[in-house]
């Protein structure tokens, strides 16, 4: 099921950029484009909206003030050229705060946060990910590649790049991104940082020792600084 998106911005070029970015993500559907808060209010009364990309400095009504008028607002990602409203935006429970011009990479990171919230439920003190179709997009060789999170075995850091090993791709995917940024995007109940250079899928771990984990036949090192959280996640003593 696709997330229905509403764009609200008084600058046509900004709307065009966001529309283009939305078109790259299979899980998103553009419902409408509005040039001000008044138009957006009308759309929200008539159509279901899951996610609103909301500019802040607009004529007639600021985006932040508009959001306060909504009794049951959709999830919101603020899009703006001004840093001054960041604290206020997050006090309004915004999912993210994007600074213009908005790159595709930064857009996808914001969308991943939304997907993480949409596809998860709280179970005791951990977040459980029931949706096997949760996915992320990565730029590989000038194209965007869709990767189901359930198919990821592990991720290895290669300085400014990461190597993603999956069950579906014959070769690892090499992506220009930091491993820490990817760690923020992955559902925390399903993935575990075991070393400064490795993240593994918890359900793909086949065996372990005090110094190594085996993921589908590949041995990966356990970093000394990560052993405590690994033991906690696996409910064992390392």
C-alpha positions as CSV (number, residue, x, y, z in Angstrom):
1,X,0.0,0.0,0.0
2,X,1.5,3.3,-1.1
3,X,1.8,6.4,1.1
4,X,-0.3,9.2,-0.2
5,X,1.7,12.4,-0.3
6,X,0.6,16.1,-0.4
7,X,3.1,18.8,-1.4
8,X,2.6,22.4,-0.1
9,X,5.0,25.1,-1.3
10,X,4.6,28.5,-2.9
11,X,7.6,28.0,-5.1
12,X,6.8,26.0,-8.3
13,X,10.5,24.8,-8.8
14,X,10.4,23.4,-5.3
15,X,7.2,21.5,-6.0
16,X,8.8,20.1,-9.2
17,X,11.8,18.8,-7.4
18,X,9.7,17.1,-4.7
19,X,7.4,15.6,-7.4
20,X,10.4,14.2,-9.2
21,X,11.8,12.7,-6.0
22,X,8.5,11.1,-5.2
23,X,8.4,9.5,-8.6
24,X,11.6,7.6,-7.8
25,X,10.1,5.8,-4.9
26,X,7.7,3.0,-5.6
27,X,6.0,3.2,-2.2
28,X,4.9,6.8,-2.6
29,X,1.9,8.3,-4.5
30,X,1.4,12.0,-5.1
31,X,-2.2,13.1,-4.2
32,X,-1.9,16.9,-4.9
33,X,0.3,19.9,-5.1
34,X,-0.7,23.1,-3.3
35,X,0.8,26.6,-3.4
36,X,-0.4,27.7,0.1
37,X,-1.9,26.4,3.3
38,X,-5.5,27.3,2.3
39,X,-5.4,25.1,-0.7
40,X,-3.8,22.3,1.4
41,X,-6.6,22.5,4.0
42,X,-9.1,21.9,1.2
43,X,-7.3,18.9,-0.1
44,X,-7.0,17.4,3.4
45,X,-10.8,17.7,3.8
46,X,-11.4,15.8,0.6
47,X,-8.6,13.2,0.2
48,X,-6.7,10.8,2.4
49,X,-3.2,12.0,3.0
50,X,-0.5,10.0,4.8
51,X,2.5,12.3,4.4
52,X,2.6,16.1,3.9
53,X,5.7,17.9,2.6
54,X,5.2,21.4,4.1
55,X,7.1,24.6,3.3
56,X,7.3,27.1,6.2
57,X,7.5,30.6,4.8
58,X,4.4,30.9,2.6
59,X,2.0,33.7,2.0
60,X,-1.2,34.0,4.2
61,X,-0.1,31.4,6.8
62,X,3.2,29.9,7.9
63,X,3.5,26.2,7.5
64,X,4.1,25.7,11.2
65,X,1.0,27.8,12.1
66,X,-1.0,25.8,9.6
67,X,0.0,22.5,11.2
68,X,-1.2,23.7,14.5
69,X,-4.7,24.2,13.1
70,X,-5.0,20.6,12.1
71,X,-6.7,18.3,14.7
72,X,-5.6,15.1,13.0
73,X,-2.6,16.0,10.8
74,X,-0.8,13.5,8.6
75,X,2.9,12.9,9.1
76,X,4.9,16.0,8.2
77,X,8.3,16.6,6.6
78,X,9.1,20.3,6.6
79,X,10.8,21.7,3.5
80,X,12.4,25.1,3.8
81,X,15.3,27.4,3.0
82,X,15.5,28.6,6.6
83,X,17.1,27.0,9.6
84,X,15.4,29.2,12.2
85,X,12.3,27.0,12.5
86,X,14.0,23.6,13.1
87,X,13.3,23.5,16.9
88,X,9.7,24.6,16.4
89,X,9.3,22.0,13.7
90,X,10.4,19.1,15.8
91,X,8.3,20.3,18.7
92,X,5.4,19.8,16.3
93,X,6.5,16.2,15.9
94,X,7.8,16.6,12.3
95,X,9.4,13.4,10.9
96,X,12.2,15.5,9.4
97,X,13.3,19.0,8.4
98,X,14.7,19.3,4.9
99,X,16.8,22.2,3.8
100,X,16.4,23.4,0.2
101,X,17.7,22.6,-2.3
102,X,16.7,19.0,-1.4
103,X,18.9,16.3,-2.8
104,X,17.5,12.9,-3.7
105,X,19.8,11.3,-1.1
106,X,18.5,13.5,1.7
107,X,14.9,13.0,0.5
108,X,15.3,9.2,0.6
109,X,16.7,9.3,4.1
110,X,13.7,11.3,5.3
111,X,11.3,8.8,3.5
112,X,13.1,5.9,5.2
113,X,12.3,7.4,8.6
114,X,8.6,7.5,7.6
115,X,8.7,4.0,6.3
116,X,10.3,2.9,9.6
117,X,7.4,4.4,11.6
118,X,4.7,3.1,9.2
119,X,5.9,-0.5,9.2
120,X,6.6,-1.0,12.9
121,X,4.6,-1.5,16.1
122,X,5.8,-1.5,19.7
123,X,6.1,-4.8,21.4
124,X,7.3,-4.7,25.1
125,X,10.5,-2.7,25.1
126,X,11.5,-3.4,21.5
127,X,10.2,-2.4,18.1
128,X,9.0,-5.3,16.0
129,X,9.0,-5.2,12.2
130,X,6.2,-7.4,10.8
131,X,6.2,-6.1,7.3
132,X,8.3,-8.2,5.0
133,X,7.9,-5.7,2.2
134,X,9.7,-2.8,4.0
135,X,12.4,-1.5,1.7
136,X,15.0,1.2,1.1
137,X,16.4,2.7,-2.2
138,X,20.1,3.0,-2.8
139,X,21.9,4.8,-5.6
140,X,24.1,2.2,-7.4
141,X,25.9,2.9,-10.7
142,X,23.7,6.0,-11.4
143,X,20.4,4.2,-10.8
144,X,18.2,3.7,-7.7
145,X,18.0,0.1,-6.6
146,X,15.2,-1.1,-4.3
147,X,16.3,-3.4,-1.5
148,X,13.9,-5.3,0.8
149,X,15.2,-5.0,4.3
150,X,14.3,-8.6,4.9
151,X,16.8,-9.6,2.3
152,X,19.8,-7.9,3.8
153,X,22.3,-10.2,5.4
154,X,24.9,-7.7,6.6
155,X,26.5,-4.4,5.8
156,X,30.2,-3.7,5.7
157,X,31.8,-0.2,5.9
158,X,34.4,0.7,3.3
159,X,35.5,4.2,4.4
160,X,33.2,6.5,2.5
161,X,31.2,3.6,1.0
162,X,29.2,0.6,2.3
163,X,28.9,-2.9,0.9
164,X,25.4,-4.4,1.3
165,X,25.2,-8.2,1.1
166,X,21.7,-9.6,0.4
167,X,20.0,-12.9,-0.3
168,X,18.7,-11.7,-3.7
169,X,21.7,-10.1,-5.4
170,X,24.6,-12.2,-6.8
171,X,27.1,-9.4,-6.0
172,X,27.2,-7.0,-3.1
173,X,25.8,-3.5,-3.6
174,X,28.4,-0.8,-3.2
175,X,26.9,2.5,-2.1
176,X,28.4,5.9,-1.3
177,X,27.1,6.3,2.2
178,X,28.3,6.0,5.8
179,X,27.4,3.0,7.8
180,X,26.2,5.2,10.6
181,X,23.7,6.9,8.3
182,X,22.4,3.5,7.2
183,X,22.1,2.3,10.8
184,X,19.7,5.2,11.5
185,X,17.6,4.1,8.5
186,X,17.3,0.4,9.4
187,X,14.7,-0.9,11.8
188,X,16.6,-1.3,15.1
189,X,14.8,-4.5,16.2
190,X,16.0,-6.3,13.1
191,X,19.5,-5.1,12.7
192,X,22.5,-4.9,15.1
193,X,25.8,-3.0,14.9
194,X,28.4,-5.5,16.0
195,X,31.5,-3.6,15.0
196,X,32.4,-0.2,13.7
197,X,32.5,-1.7,10.3
198,X,29.6,-4.2,10.4
199,X,25.8,-4.3,10.8
200,X,24.0,-7.6,10.7
201,X,20.5,-8.8,10.4
202,X,19.6,-10.4,13.7
203,X,17.5,-13.2,12.1
204,X,20.3,-14.2,9.8
205,X,22.8,-15.0,12.6
206,X,23.6,-18.7,12.7
207,X,26.2,-19.0,15.4
208,X,28.4,-16.8,17.6
209,X,31.5,-16.9,19.9
210,X,32.9,-14.2,22.1
211,X,34.8,-12.7,19.1
212,X,32.8,-13.6,16.0
213,X,29.3,-14.0,14.5
214,X,28.4,-16.3,11.6
215,X,25.9,-14.9,9.2
216,X,24.8,-17.4,6.6
217,X,28.3,-19.0,6.6
218,X,30.3,-15.8,6.7
219,X,32.3,-15.0,9.9
220,X,32.2,-11.4,11.0
221,X,34.2,-9.8,13.9
222,X,32.5,-8.6,17.1
223,X,33.9,-5.2,18.2
224,X,34.9,-5.0,21.9
225,X,32.8,-1.9,22.4
226,X,29.7,-3.6,21.0
227,X,29.8,-6.8,22.9
228,X,27.4,-5.6,25.7
229,X,24.6,-4.6,23.3
230,X,25.1,-7.8,21.3
231,X,24.7,-9.9,24.4
232,X,21.6,-7.9,25.3
233,X,20.1,-8.3,21.9
234,X,20.8,-12.1,21.7
235,X,20.0,-12.5,25.4
236,X,23.3,-14.4,26.0
237,X,26.6,-13.8,27.8
238,X,29.6,-13.2,25.5
